Amino acid sequence: MSQAFAITASRIFDGHTFHKDAALLVESGRVKAILHKADLPTGVPWQDAGDALIAPGFIDLQVNGGGGVLFNNDPTVSGIRTICEAHARYGTTALMVTLITDAPEIKREAIAAGEATAKAGEPGYLGLHLEGPHLSIARKGTHDPALIRAMTETDLDYLVAQAQRFGIPMITVAPESVAPDQVKRLVKAGYRVSLGHTDTTCAGVEAYVEAGATLVTHLFNAMSPLGNREPGLVGAALTSPALHCGLIADGFHVDPVTMKIALAAKTGPAHIFLVTDAMSTIGTDQTGFDLNGRAVYRRDGRLTLADGTLAGADIDMLSCVRYVHEKLDQPLEEALRMASLYPAEAIGASSKGSLAAGQDADFVVLGSDLDIHATWIAGTCVFAAGTEPKRAFA
């Protein structure tokens, strides 16, 4: 959509501040300006969202599935498209499709699908987050221990060769399985390296930060905890100004008191940002699914293996925003930043995360109860409540 148009609303949050009785002016898929309603140029078509709130679209850096598709089980372009469509219905305008630890041939299929999706310009697709297999068995979580292994030079050469082909590349690794020099090569190739599924010491993290690691995967979960004599990865994450930390705010993965402590303690300029760690159940009535040949059960908002181990999350990003605002008592603007601005900063997605002039016109329209009214990607409405998606999708 190249013609300029505007959407007016009682409030617009640009990622930093609120604007009252404002208009979002969009042209050629990007934000042109935020103006007062009275200052809209003559002749520009506009629509009124009434008492709604317009805010930057949500960015999710850890999405395993949605719409009935688990990426590990369907590493295809159509699988990625279904996942993007499912999460757009909950305000997510950009996401990293995540591949959990799996066999090498599945990784190759996933990367090929990511490359084809990036070339096609699929709305909502940012890149791939490779979560494993180079993790620690001691902190495996739901990852299959039979598939976890140390990174070899052959693995590293393959990853480096693929780095620029499938959108933004992100990888979660554990110091037990990956050396600092290997992290340096990954970072040089363009990967955003995240530390997770590890039992490393706090002091042990320093070499990986120096090597270029800048993120921590699902803070508190599957990592060495904050102890009185050993601060672990949690302690390093909260005190390092360089480590951006993903947080699953569903009330199951991390206790709300612990989340409040972390938010109060985190040292900047890196921030804690929201991730869903969502599985295939989002947007469906599925009661379970299969992961690496193991059954995952959906009960009471939780996804677990038969032994009770949490297996991803059954939550969307809008619900995470609500939880942070309503249960953790964070100001609405901070909850929104945790879902948009902060994850964009964490991966260097400089055109996303805010509604400043020149940014991608990715935004959500929310009601007074933080219910979803519409989701827009690059200036096109891809979802409107009460309707089927107004497809920007092929």
Protein Blocks (a to p, Z undefined) as FASTA:
>chain_A
ZZgcddddfbdcehlaccehiadddeehiafbdcdfklpcehiacddehjaccddddddf
bdfbgehiafklmccfklmmmmmmmmmmnopabdcdddddddfklmmmmmmmmmmmmmno
pghiabdcdedjbdcfklnmjacfklgccddfklmmmmmmmmmmnojadddddfklocfk
lmmmmmmnopacddehiabdfklmmmmmmnopabdehehiapacddfklgbjmlmmmmmm
kbccddddehlmpcfklmmmmmmmpccfbdcdddfkiafknopabfbdceehiacddeeh
iacdfkopaghjaddfklmmmmmmmmnopafklmmmmmmmmmmmmnopakgoiacehiac
ddddddfkopafbdceehiafbdehiacddfbZZ
